[in-house]
Amino acid sequence: MESSTAAQRRIQAINDHLLRPPPADDHSLLLQSNPTASSLPQSQQYSVVLPERLNTGKWNVHRSARSPRDLVARFKDHPEIQTLHDNFVHAAEVYGDYKYLGTRVRDDGTVGEYTWMTFGEAATAREAIGSGLRYHGIKQGACVGLYFINRPEWVIVDNACSAYSFVSVPLYDTLGPDAVKYIVSHADVQAIFCVPQTLNSILSFVSEIPTVKLIVVVGGVEKYLPALPSTTELKVLSYAKLLGEGRSNLQPFSPPKPDDVATICYTSGTTGTPKGAVLTHANFIASAAGFSTIHKFSSSDIHISYLPLAHIYERVNQVLCVYYGCGVGFYQGDNLKLVDDLAVLRPTIFLSVPRLYNRIYDGIINAVNSSGFLKERLFKAALNSKKSAIMSGRNPSPMWDRLVFNKIKAKLGGRVRFMGSGASPLSADVLDFLRVCFGGTVLEGYGLTETTSISCLMDDGDTLSGHVGSPNPACEIKLVDVPEMNYTSDDQPHPRGEICIRGPTIFRGYYKDEVQTREVIDDDGWLHTGDIGLWLPGGRLKIIDRKKNIFKLAQGEYIAPEKIENVYAKSRFVAQCFIYGDSFNSSLVAVVAVDPDVLRAWAASMGIKYDDLGELCNDPRTRAAVLADMDTTGREAQLRGFEFAKAVTLVPEPFTMENDLLTPTFKIKRPQAKTYFSKAISNMYAELATSNPTSKL
């Protein structure tokens, strides 16, 4: 803890960023930036800079200019909301008759118009589900698994967990075939909510996990549920039956405390074993409250829920919708039919990821390019004129919307006023394009499961793209030097380093894993993200690299390249392998140093003539054969679809310490390999883009 003197110095340092308040009778804005307080240009200051320790060190900690004195921990207008339970109670009282959860899918599986459950009706269902769990012996603090895609029941169960102090644990398949079994066992899950499609998967392993007492089948019909042996204590029942039992045996709420665990979200681990991020009620409230100081929704807004509720991004979206009383319409469960859902729901809030925005961008561009000369010229004129107006702060002519852009807006229902992007970087060109075509507010943000989603967010009115904005007012951010990658705070023109985050949004740690927790949270409470960033003028953060070997593809899937390289090393052609991917592409590519003897023997068997090994490596037939063998090896090792390399470059010379591609312990130097093979990497992605126009997605 800081001494009182040090605390006073810290307050003074913050005050130095602020102009003195005007006289009491002057009701102008109280908080204004002081251009003399920081070395950064202050024509438009989005974050302010503070010293981490006031007696030593550089001024390197950034806080939002919206709240430099205190990190936001609660909603400004409702500080009494301290937990997710409080948040829902507030919504049920204020918005009781407003529509809350909407679905197009009827009980018989057919699809029609959206039907809605109000906040009041959801509150009644929440109480019944929580009471039903208590009726079956599930006690406060128990973990409850949710193993199905987005639908109203997911949110009701999650709200019931908050009301009765259960811990929700999302379950999903994309972490690997054995991930669900591992998570259920690791988290000591006692009850699992599933759908008929996932029931058999659970029954295949549940007998090995004695903690599981109850399986509830959402959409299941009681008479068709499997009968279990009378010797087992496990019960399987339908959601409808649990709802009825709860209504007949209502139990009082067991409200959680702010520091109680709300959820355990499992994410990819570097070893392939999922790790559970422990998030508290206070974490969620702080994250949402910080967002609310930057942008506000209203009870007339409609959000479409299709991003996985198992991920933190959509979970925090739900918290915001509850706070503001927004309606939440669920997609019908098929991404290929999302456009149809959008047309029927006509949402005002559309939150997505770069992969989908890139598809929208490519779809519009392809349609324009094939529309004919006159329409193409009209579109380009409209695009350039409206973009110029937006960038200069002027109101664009409504003529362009009538002539061109209203037809494009209709693809998302015609009413979207707020678009947000997260999970991986969105290119500046695509973000600017979305602003022009759809109007309204288009913001990009940055966050992790460990930071309860939102750590940075662009400000309304900030027309510069290619960055993720300034810190969420609920956290502070600093960049730490990474000398081995030549990133330092002294870099010109912008300071660079590993992004570290601290504040009330930071998770408690990884469940039952003190070692990995200590690896990411230091003694001063800073979460080391492994992402490399730089500070742009005005205190806006730009993500430029990864420190750790694990990285994320455009669709948000995490990749551990060393694991994949070890698999491909088993291919007979492969002596060494370098796997590359990034968050702007959805596919991996590989550079393979070939085994020359094996390759020559294969060429002889195929009757292929060549002058030297380099020529043989460049032969398309050779590359196709090596990639096919790598695919076979990958399937045998049960690599997941996104872990397969989609293109390969063959090189005759090995990776060595002499060519600076290996460390003394024979590990690949990834930054150096990326630079060394940059032309080959670019060529492979160009080939993929030509053969498959959606490969960038």
N, C-alpha and C positions, 0 to 999 in steps of 0.2 A: 504493500500500500504506500502511496506517496505521503510524505509529510505535509502538514498544513501549509508550510512555506512553499513547498514544491507545487502543491495544488493551486495556491494563489498565483504562482508564476504561470502555471498552465492556463488558468482562467485569463490572466493578463495577455498571454500570447494569443488566445482566441479573440479577446477584445480588440487586439491590435488589428485584426482583420476587419473590424467593423467600424463604421463611422459612428460618432457619438449620436445618440438618439436626439431627434428634434424636440422642441418644446412640447409640453403636454397638450397644448391646444392645436398642435400640428398633427393631423391624422394621416399623413403620408406614410409610405412604407417604412417601417422601422429598420429592417435589415437591409443594409447596402454594403457592397464591397468597398474596401479601402485599397486603392491602387498602390499604396506604398508599403503594404504589409508583406508582400510576397515577391519573389524574384520572377514569378511567372507573369506573362502578359495578362492584363486584367481588363481588356476591353469588354470581354464577356467571360466572367469567372463562374465555372460550374462547380468547382471544388476548391477548398482552401487548404493550405499546407501548414502542418504543425510539427513540432519536434516530438519524437517518441518519448525521449527523456529530456527534461528541460535543462538539466545541468550539463549534458554532453550530447554529442551526436548531431547529425544533419537534420535539417527540416525536411522530412521525407514522408510524413504520414498525411494522407489526404482524407478529408471529410467533405461531405456534401455542403455546399454553400447555403443550402436550405436549413441546415441544422448543425452549425459548427460547434456550438457550446455543448450540446448533449446528443448522444446517439439515441435515436427514436426507438422506444421499446413498446409503445402502445399507441392506439389511435388517438389523435389529438382531440377529436370531438367526443370520444367515448373512452376515456382512460379507465373506466370500470371494467372494460372487456379485457380480461387477462388470459383467458383460455379459449380453446375452440368451442367448448360448451357454452361459455359466456357469449361468444359470438353468435351462436345459433339461437340462444334464448333471446338475445336482442333482436335478431331478425324475425323470429316467430311473433314477438310482441309488436314490432313496428310494421312488418309486412305480411301479417298473418293471412290475409285474403289474396295476396299477390301470387301470380303463378311462379312456380319455383322449378320443378323438374318435369321436363317434357320428353315424350317418346313417341315414335311413329310405329313401333312394333307392337302389334296386338298380341293377345294371349295365345292365339292360334298360329302365330308366326308370320302372318301376313302384314303388309306395310300400308299405312294410310296417312291421314293427316295427324299432326301432333296433338296429343291429349296431355293435359297438364295436371300436376299435383301442386296444391298451394303450399306455402310455408307452414300454414297451420296443419294441413293434412300430413305433411312430412314430419312435423313435430310429433303428431300422434303415432305415426308408424315407427319413428325413432324410439319412442318410449316403449312401444310394444316389443320391438326386436330386442332392446336392451333387457327388458323384463323377462323375455323368453330365454335369453342366455342365462340370466340369473336363476330362472326356474330349473334349468338343466344343470345347475351346479357350477357354472363358470363364474369365478370370483374376481373381485377387483384386482387389477394389475395383470390379469391373464392376457396372453397374446391370442389374437383372433386373426386368422388368415383370410384373405380375399383373393379368390382364384377365378376371376372372370373379367371380361372386358367392360368398358364403360356402359353403364345403364343406371337408372334411378336407384335401384336397390343397393348398388355399390356405395353411393353417397349416403343413403339412409343408414346402412350398416356402419359406415365410418362415423357418422354423427352419433349413432348409438354408442359406439366405443368411447367417444368423448364424454357423453353424458354419464356413463357408468364406470368410467376410469379403466376401460380395457385398453390394450395396446394393439392398434391395427398393424397388420403385416401383409403388404401386398405380395402376391405370388405371381410369377410369370415365367414363360418358357425360354425367352431369348437369352438367358444367362447360361443355357446349356441343358442337356437332357436330364441331368440328375439334380439340377438346381433347386427345383421345387421340393424334392425330398430332403435335400440338405437344409434348406431354409426352415422347413417345418420342424425338423429335428433340432437344428441349432437354436431356434428361437423358442423351443418348448411350446409350440402352438397347441392350444387346447380345443379350439373350434375352428372349422374351416367352412367358409361360404364358397360354393362353386356353382357351376351350371351342369346340365346333363352331359355336355361335351367334355368336361374336365373331370367328371366323377370317376370314370374308370381309371384314369391316371392316378388319382388319389388312392383308390381302393387297392391299386397294385403294390403300394408300399406302406400303407397306413398301419398294417398289422405289426410292422417293425418299430413303430413309434408310439410307445405307450401313453404319451402325454395327451394325444388326441382323443377327446371324449365325444365330440359331436361333429357331424357333417351336415350342413344345411344346403339343400339343392334349390337354387333360385330358378324358377321356371319349371321345376320338377313337379310331376303329378304323383301324389302319395302312393297310389296303388301300383304304380310302375317302378317304384324305387326298389333296389335289390334288398332281399331279406338276408340279414347277417346271422351267423350262428348264435344260438341262444347263450353260448358260453362267453361271448365277447361283451364287454361293457360299452363298446362303441355304439352310438346311435346315429342313424341316417334318417332325416326327415325333410320335408319340403319347407321352403320359405313360408308358404301360406300357412302351414300347420304351426310353425314357430310363431308367426304373427298372431294367430288365434290363441295359442297358449299364453303368449305375453299379455294379450288384452284381458284374458281371464285371470291373470295373476300379476297385476301391475305392481311394480316395485319402485320405491323412491329412488331418485337420482343419487349417484355417488360422485358429485362434482370433483374434477381433478384440481390440483394446485398448478400454478404456472410452471413450476419446475418438474412436474410429473412428465413421464414419457408419453408422447402422443402416438408415435409410430416408430417402427424400425424399417427403414427402406434399404433393401439389399441392392448393392451395385457390384460391378465387375471388380474382382481382385486381380492383382498382378500375377498371381499364381494360378488363376483360373477359378479359385474358390470364392464364391460371393462373400462380401463383407457387409455387415448390417450397420448402417448409419443410424444412430439413436438421436431422434429429434423430439424436443419437448414442446409443450403447448406454448411456452413463451417464445420459442424459436419461430413458430408459425405466425404468431400475432405480431412480433417485431418485423418480420419480413413483409407482411401485408401492410402493416402500418407505415413502414418506410415508403412503400409504393404509393400509398394514398396521399403522401405529401407531394408527389410528383404528378400523378394523374388520378382523376376521379371518375368512377362509373356512377350509374344511377339506377333506380328501380325500374326504369323503362328500357334498360339495356337487355339484350339477349345474347348469351354466349353459347357457342356450339362446342360441345365436349366430344372430342374424338382422339386427342392426344392421350396416351395411356395414363390412366389414373394410378398405375403402379409407379410412375415417375413423379419426381417432386415438382416439376414445372406445372403440370395440370393440378396437382394437389393444392398448390398455393393459389392458382386461378380460382379454385372452388372456394377457398377461404374468402377471397375478395368478393366473389359473387354473393356469398352469404351476407357479408358486411353491408354491401350496397343494395341488397334485395334484388339482384339481377335474376332473370330467368335463365335456366340452363337446359338447352335442348340437346339431346343425345343423338349421335349418328346411329344408323341402323346396324352398325357393326361391320360394314364392308367398305373399305377405303375406296374401292372402285365406284361406289354409289354415293360418295360424299358430295359430289356436285349436285345430285338430285336432292339430298338432304338440305343443302344450303339454299337451293331454290325454294323449297317449301318452308323452311324455318325463317329465312331472311334475317340472319343475326345482325347485330350492330357491333359486336366484338368478335374479332377473328384472331386467335393466337395460334401460331404455327411454328414450323421449323424451316430452315433454309432449303431442305430438300423439296418440300412442297412449293415454296415460293419460287424456286428455280423452275419447277415444272410449269407453274402458272406463267412465268416469264417466257419460257421457251414456247409454250403453246400459243401465246399471243404473238410472239415474233414470227413463228412459222405461219400462223394464219395471215398476218399482215403481208409476209413475203410472197404468199401465194394468192393474194387478193387482187392483183392487177396493178398496173403502173399508177393510175390516178388515186386509188384508195391508199396505196403505199405512200405516195407523196403527201396526201392529206394527213395520214397518221403521223408521219415524221414532222410535219409542220406543227400539228397540234402538240406533239410530245415536246418539241424544242421550245415552243412558245410558253406552254404551261410550266415546264421545268425552269425556264429563265425567270418567270414571275415568282415561283416558289422560292428559288434560291436568293432572289433579291428582296424578299419580304413583301412583295406586292400580291394583291388578289388577282388570280388568273381570270381571263375572260370566261364567262359561263358558256360562251358559244362552243368552246372545244368539248365541254362535257356533253352538250346536246348533240353535237355532230359525231363525236367519236367515243368518249369515255363512258357514257352511261350504259352503252351496250356491254362494255367490259365489266363495269361494276355489277351488272345483272348476273354475271357468272357466280358471284358470291352472295346473291340474293338482292343486291341493289341498295342495301341499307348500312353496310359496314362503315363505321366511323372511326374505329380504332383497330389497328393491326400491330401485333407484337411479334418479334422473332427472338428465339433463343435456342439453346442446346449446342449450336456450333455457329461459326461466323457466317454472316450473310454478306455477299459482295456488295460494294458500294453502288455499283451500276444497277443491281437488282433492287436495292432499297430505294434508290432515286426513282426508278421506273415504277415501283409500287406506289410511291407518293403521288406521282403524276396521274397514273391510271385510276387509282381508287380514291384519291383525295383523303380528307380527314387526317388523322394522326398515324404515322408509321414509325415505330420505335424499335430499336434493337437493345437487347439486354444481355447480361452475363451472370452466370451463377452456377453453383454445383449443388448436389444433394447435401453435401456437408455444410453448405451455407444457407440451407433452406431456400434454395432457388435464387432469388434476386439479390445480387451483390452490386451490380452496376446497371444503370438504365439511362438511356438518352432522355434529355429534357424536351418537353414540348417547345417547338419553336427553334430548336437547334437544326439548322439546315445542312450542317456538315455531316457526311456519312463516312463509313469506313472505320467506325469506332463503336464502343459499347457504352459510352456515356460516362457519367460521373458516379461516385459511390452512392449506393442506397443510403439514405440518411440513417439507416439502422446499423451501419457498419463503417469501419475505417479501413483504408487500404494503403499498403506501402509496397515498394519494389525493393527486393533484396538482390545484391550483386550475385551474378553467376559467372565468376571469372573463367571457369573452364569452357564456357560457351561465348566468352568475350562480351557479356552483357553487364554493364555497370551503370551506376547512378551518375557517372561523369560523362556518359556517352553524349555526343553531339549529333544532331541538334536536339535530341530528346533523351531524357534519362530512361534506362532500360533495366529490367531485372525480373526475378520471379515474383509473381503476384502473391502477396500475403494479406489475409483478411482477418479482422478481429471485431467482435461486438456481439450483441445479443442474438444474432441470427446463427452463430456458429454452433454446430452440433455438439453433443456431449461426448461423442467418441464412437468407435466401432464396438458393437456388441460382443462381449467376451473376447476382446482382442486388444489388450493393453499395448502390445508391441507395435501394431500398425497405427494405433491412436497416437502414440508418442512420436512416431515417424512423421506425422503430419501436423501435430499441434505442439508448439514449443513451450518453454517454461513461462513465457510472457503472454500466452494465450493466442498467439498468431497461428492461423491455419496456413500452411504452406501448400499452395494449390498445384504446383508443378507446371503451371502455365507461365509463359514469359510475356510481359507486357511493356508498353512504353507510355509515357505521359505526353499527350498532345497539348498544345497551348490551350489555356482555359481549364486545365485539370480534367481532361477527358482521357479515358483509358482505351488503348488499342491492343488487342491480343495479336502477338506475332509469332509465337513458337511454343514448344513444349519442352520442359526440362526433363521430365521422366520419359522412359521409353514407351509408356502406354500412351496411345493417342485416340482421337475420336474421328470417325468417318462422317460424311455429310449427313447421313440419316440418324446420327447420334449414337451409333454402336461403338463401343470401346474395343480397341485392338491391342493385344499384347504381342508385338512382332516377334520377340525372341521365341515364344512358344511355337509360332507358325514356322519360323525358320528352322527350328529343331525338327519339326515334322517333315518339312521338305528336304532336309538333309538326308533323309532315308531314301530319297529317290536315287536310282542308280546313276543318273546323269549329273547329280548335284554334288559338287565338292564344297561350295560355300554359297550362302544365300542371303541377300539383303531385301527385306520386305519394306515397301514404302506405301504410305497412304497419308491423307490429310483431310481436314474438315471441309474442303471444297469439292471433294470427290467421294463417290459412294463405293468405289472399288479399290482394291489393293493391286499393286504391280510389284514385280520381282526382278531383281538383277541377280543372275546366277553365274558364279564362276564354275565352269564345267569340269568334270573329270575327263581329261583329254583321252585317256585310253579307252574308256567306255564309249565316248562319242565317236572316236575313230572306228571302233569295232562296229558300232551301229551303222555308220555311214557305209562301211564296206558291205555289210549285209544288205543294205538298201540299194547298192550300186551307185551311190552318189559320189561324183568326182569333185575335187577341190584342190586348190594350190596350197593353202595353209589353214591352220585351225581357225584363224579369224574369219576367213571366208565361209568356213563350215558353220561357225556360230551365227553368221548373218543370214544363212539360208532359211527362208520361211518354212521349209519342210522340217528343218532341224528344230526351230523354235516351236513349231506345232507339236512335234513328237515329245519334246522335253516338257512342254506345258501339259500334255495329255498324261504323261507319266506322273507329273506332280499332282494332277487332279486325282489320279488313282491312289497315290500315297495319302493325299488329304482325306479322301473318302474313307480309307482304311483307318485313319486316325480319328474319324468322326469330327473333322473340322466343321464349323457352322458355315452356312452359305456365304456370309459376308467375309469369312476368313480365307476364302480361296483367292489366290492371285488370278486376275483376269488377263494379264499380259506378262510377257517375260522378255528380258534382254539377256543374251548369253555373251559372256566375256571369256576370252581364253586365258587371261592372266589371273592368278589368285589374289585375294585380299591379303595384304601383308603389312607389317610395321613399316617397311621401307616405302610403300606408297601411301602411308599414313591412313590406312583404312582399318587397322587393327590396333588394339591396346596391347601392352605387354602381357596381359592375361588372355589374349586372343579373342577379345570381344570386339564387335564391330563399333567403330566410331561413327555414330549415326549422323551428326551434323556434317562431318567431313565426307561421309559416303553420299549424303544428299547432294552436296556441292559437286563432288567428283562425278556423279552419274546424273547430274541435273538435265543434261541434254537428252539422255536415254529416257529418263522419267517423263519429260515433256513429250517426247515422241510417242511413248506408249499411251499416254492419256489422249494424245491427238488421234492415234489409231482407234482407241476405244470410242472416242466421240464420233468418228467417221462411221464405224461399224454399228454403233448403238448410240443414237443421239441423246438418250437419257442417261448415259454412263456418268455424266457429271452430277446426276441427281442422287 
